[in-house]
Amino acid sequence: MGFGGLSQGDAAGVDYAQESHRTGLKSVGCLDPSQELLYRSVMPHFTDYVEGVMLDDHLGCLRVAKRRYQLYMQCSTDTLARDLATFDAAEQWYADVGFRSNLKKRKTRSVVVSAWGSENEGVFHLVGPVRAKLAGFCWLASVVGRWRVTNGLSLQRLQGMMAFAFSFNRPLYCLLFWLYRIAADDTAELLRLCPPTN
């Protein structure tokens, strides 16, 4: 009798997948330790390029001075800037081991990127929730605000969406404080949204 198994599917399955991706990218020169973004670690200092891996996503960010931005965007793809060289090496490794990258996700030298749960606008230095999610949240909030009646479960979901959106703009958390004061024992009970009474 014989048996063989890969480390996957248990509680550490995600860690194995991410570490395998990291190790493969490191083998082709990506993820320089002085430039790598690591969860629960300080952002790398003294570098204009940072990159990291989250499960199956590989992200790289290159900081370019505004005065050099147009020149940077006009560089041909054979110019071996760190960002292009990294992603070319990663694509070659994926092909060598038989992985297919998701063409919808693939972007290089893009100013606006939606990745890792946020939308990043490079020129304006803005990071926030992905616009489509934010639009859905705004629509739902307007419906609840117009009708001024909802059930507890819907209010909980709305609060979760607010917490995510507001995490990018901390002062807005004061609105959540007010909403958390509205509570119901049964999530199916209708709640009337009105100003808190003192």
ZANURO-461520 format. One record per residue (C-alpha): x, y, z; residue in three letters. Coordinates in Angstrom, 2 decimals. Layout:
N
PT       px       py       pz  res
PT        X        Y        Z  ALA
...
! end
This chain:
198
PT       px       py       pz  res
PT     0.00     0.00     0.00  MET
PT     1.20     3.49    -0.70  GLY
PT    -0.08     6.97    -0.11  PHE
PT     1.02    10.45    -1.05  GLY
PT    -0.53    13.79    -0.34  GLY
PT     0.10    17.43    -0.80  LEU
PT    -0.19    19.88     2.07  SER
PT    -3.50    21.48     1.27  GLN
PT    -7.07    21.74     2.43  GLY
PT    -6.33    21.90     6.14  ASP
PT    -6.22    24.99     8.33  ALA
PT    -2.84    25.99     6.89  ALA
PT    -3.80    25.30     3.25  GLY
PT    -3.86    28.99     2.39  VAL
PT    -0.42    29.49     3.96  ASP
PT     1.02    26.65     1.88  TYR
PT    -0.41    28.13    -1.32  ALA
PT     0.91    31.60    -0.58  GLN
PT     4.35    30.38     0.48  GLU
PT     4.62    28.26    -2.68  SER
PT     3.80    31.33    -4.78  HIS
PT     6.34    33.42    -2.86  ARG
PT     9.08    30.81    -3.16  THR
PT     8.54    30.46    -6.89  GLY
PT     8.66    34.21    -7.46  LEU
PT    11.81    34.52    -5.32  LYS
PT    13.47    31.84    -7.45  SER
PT    13.29    34.15   -10.51  VAL
PT    14.49    37.30    -8.73  GLY
PT    11.19    38.78    -7.57  CYS
PT    10.35    39.79    -3.99  LEU
PT    13.68    41.28    -2.96  ASP
PT    13.68    41.21     0.88  PRO
PT    14.39    44.95     1.03  SER
PT    11.33    45.64    -1.18  GLN
PT     8.81    43.00    -0.10  GLU
PT     5.43    43.88     1.40  LEU
PT     4.71    41.44     4.22  LEU
PT     1.54    41.17     6.30  TYR
PT     1.99    42.63     9.79  ARG
PT     5.39    44.08     8.87  SER
PT     6.58    47.62     8.43  VAL
PT     6.47    49.04     4.90  MET
PT     9.92    48.77     3.28  PRO
PT    11.95    51.99     3.59  HIS
PT    14.47    53.60     1.24  PHE
PT    13.08    52.06    -1.91  THR
PT    10.97    53.34    -4.78  ASP
PT     9.65    49.88    -5.62  TYR
PT     7.70    47.51    -3.38  VAL
PT     6.01    44.24    -4.19  GLU
PT     4.16    41.50    -2.40  GLY
PT     2.09    38.37    -2.73  VAL
PT    -1.34    37.66    -1.29  MET
PT    -2.36    34.11    -2.18  LEU
PT    -2.59    34.13    -5.97  ASP
PT    -2.14    37.89    -6.43  ASP
PT     1.25    39.48    -7.12  HIS
PT     1.32    43.26    -6.65  LEU
PT     4.13    45.69    -7.45  GLY
PT     4.16    49.46    -6.91  CYS
PT     6.79    51.81    -8.30  LEU
PT     7.00    55.36    -7.00  ARG
PT     7.82    57.91    -9.69  VAL
PT     8.32    61.66    -9.22  ALA
PT     5.55    63.70   -10.88  LYS
PT     8.08    65.51   -13.06  ARG
PT     9.25    62.14   -14.45  ARG
PT     5.81    60.54   -14.73  TYR
PT     5.19    61.26   -18.42  GLN
PT     8.69    60.04   -19.33  LEU
PT     8.12    56.89   -17.27  TYR
PT     4.81    56.13   -19.01  MET
PT     6.37    56.61   -22.47  GLN
PT     9.23    54.17   -21.86  CYS
PT     9.09    51.22   -24.20  SER
PT     8.56    47.77   -22.75  THR
PT    12.18    46.82   -23.48  ASP
PT    13.32    49.40   -20.94  THR
PT    14.18    47.15   -18.04  LEU
PT    12.68    49.17   -15.23  ALA
PT    12.29    47.20   -12.01  ARG
PT     8.51    46.89   -12.34  ASP
PT     8.58    45.52   -15.90  LEU
PT    11.50    43.19   -15.23  ALA
PT     9.76    41.75   -12.16  THR
PT     6.48    41.03   -13.90  PHE
PT     8.18    39.64   -17.00  ASP
PT    10.16    37.24   -14.77  ALA
PT     6.97    36.25   -12.94  ALA
PT     5.12    35.58   -16.21  GLU
PT     8.02    33.43   -17.43  GLN
PT     7.98    31.40   -14.20  TRP
PT     4.19    30.91   -14.43  TYR
PT     4.63    29.59   -18.00  ALA
PT     7.54    27.31   -16.99  ASP
PT     5.56    25.60   -14.22  VAL
PT     2.30    25.45   -16.19  GLY
PT     0.35    28.16   -14.38  PHE
PT    -1.91    30.48   -16.34  ARG
PT    -2.17    34.04   -15.14  SER
PT    -5.56    35.73   -15.16  ASN
PT    -5.44    38.15   -18.09  LEU
PT    -8.25    40.26   -16.60  LYS
PT    -6.12    40.93   -13.54  LYS
PT    -2.87    41.57   -15.41  ARG
PT    -1.85    45.22   -15.42  LYS
PT     1.48    46.94   -15.75  THR
PT     2.18    50.62   -15.40  ARG
PT    -1.42    51.32   -14.51  SER
PT    -2.17    54.42   -12.48  VAL
PT    -5.44    53.12   -10.99  VAL
PT    -5.44    49.54    -9.70  VAL
PT    -8.03    47.60    -7.71  SER
PT    -6.16    45.02    -5.67  ALA
PT    -6.25    43.43    -2.23  TRP
PT    -9.68    44.90    -1.40  GLY
PT    -8.88    48.51    -2.22  SER
PT    -8.71    50.87    -5.16  GLU
PT    -5.43    52.76    -5.46  ASN
PT    -5.11    55.97    -7.47  GLU
PT    -1.42    56.59    -7.90  GLY
PT    -1.35    60.15    -9.25  VAL
PT    -3.66    61.55    -6.56  PHE
PT    -2.27    59.38    -3.73  HIS
PT    -5.74    58.04    -2.86  LEU
PT    -6.58    54.63    -1.47  VAL
PT   -10.17    53.64    -0.78  GLY
PT   -12.83    51.01    -1.25  PRO
PT   -13.35    49.66    -4.77  VAL
PT   -15.71    52.06    -6.53  ARG
PT   -18.26    49.41    -7.52  ALA
PT   -18.57    48.28    -3.88  LYS
PT   -18.79    51.87    -2.70  LEU
PT   -21.56    52.58    -5.25  ALA
PT   -23.51    49.55    -4.00  GLY
PT   -23.11    50.69    -0.41  PHE
PT   -24.27    54.23    -1.28  CYS
PT   -27.32    52.88    -3.12  TRP
PT   -28.31    50.65    -0.20  LEU
PT   -27.76    53.45     2.32  ALA
PT   -29.95    55.79     0.24  SER
PT   -32.76    53.19     0.06  VAL
PT   -32.65    52.63     3.83  VAL
PT   -32.47    56.39     4.40  GLY
PT   -35.45    57.06     2.12  ARG
PT   -37.70    54.40     3.62  TRP
PT   -36.35    54.99     7.14  ARG
PT   -37.29    51.41     8.02  VAL
PT   -35.21    48.23     7.83  THR
PT   -34.74    44.94     9.66  ASN
PT   -31.89    44.09    12.01  GLY
PT   -30.10    41.78     9.56  LEU
PT   -30.08    44.43     6.81  SER
PT   -28.83    47.01     9.28  LEU
PT   -26.00    44.67    10.35  GLN
PT   -24.98    44.18     6.71  ARG
PT   -25.11    47.92     6.10  LEU
PT   -22.93    48.48     9.17  GLN
PT   -20.40    45.93     7.90  GLY
PT   -20.21    47.72     4.56  MET
PT   -19.82    51.05     6.38  MET
PT   -17.03    49.67     8.57  ALA
PT   -15.14    48.56     5.48  PHE
PT   -15.68    51.85     3.61  ALA
PT   -14.96    54.00     6.65  PHE
PT   -11.76    52.13     7.50  SER
PT   -10.16    54.24     4.76  PHE
PT   -11.42    57.44     6.40  ASN
PT   -11.37    56.94    10.16  ARG
PT   -13.23    60.12    11.26  PRO
PT   -16.42    58.74     9.67  LEU
PT   -16.56    56.01    12.32  TYR
PT   -18.61    58.37    14.53  CYS
PT   -21.62    57.58    12.30  LEU
PT   -21.21    53.89    13.12  LEU
PT   -21.34    54.73    16.84  PHE
PT   -24.81    56.18    16.34  TRP
PT   -25.98    53.21    14.25  LEU
PT   -24.70    50.66    16.78  TYR
PT   -26.99    52.23    19.38  ARG
PT   -29.96    51.02    17.32  ILE
PT   -30.42    47.38    18.25  ALA
PT   -33.06    44.68    17.95  ALA
PT   -33.33    41.31    19.70  ASP
PT   -34.71    39.64    16.59  ASP
PT   -33.02    40.29    13.24  THR
PT   -36.37    40.06    11.45  ALA
PT   -37.90    42.86    13.56  GLU
PT   -38.39    46.13    11.73  LEU
PT   -36.34    49.01    13.03  LEU
PT   -37.37    52.62    12.65  ARG
PT   -34.31    54.81    12.04  LEU
PT   -34.68    57.98    14.05  CYS
PT   -32.31    60.22    16.00  PRO
PT   -31.21    58.78    19.37  PRO
PT   -33.04    60.13    22.41  THR
PT   -31.16    61.30    25.48  ASN
! end
